[in-house]
């Protein structure tokens, strides 16, 4: 993994300040546009903010980031955000990432996110992830599957199962 040099940027800080105002106004379209910004740090923040302000309408655009962004960290954040959103409409997007993403970092987070969503619709994907080449991904699948097992046993989903799903 390449080491990225940390640097501050007046341009980035200006965008962050603009983002703050757009966040306060819940400007969903503004944050959707930022999902393709040239700065991966801006894209990462845009994913998080869009998830916060757009609800289920954020699933499709964040799913495109998960599939298409060239930065592993941005895709990881997209997987995390889809899990936190908790909508079953994100399961197919996350399942595709568990199966096909080149980064173990992203596959791990997508598996965890499936556990957080807590739907039996994810079980087949998580069972298959038990054979992933990466130990981290396999371990994440075990944690996610244990949450699905617990949800099935107690027949309920709540904040506890969402917070302990991955």
Secondary structure, DSSP 8 states (H G I E B T S, - for coil): ---------HHHHHHHHHHHHHHHTT-HHHHHHHTT-S-HHHHHHHHHHHHHHHGGGHHHHHHHHHHH-S-HHHHHHHHHHHHHH--GGGHHHHHHHHHH-S-HHHHHHHHHHHHHHT-GGGHHHHHHHTT-S-HHHHHHHHHHHHHHHHHHHHT---HHHHHT--
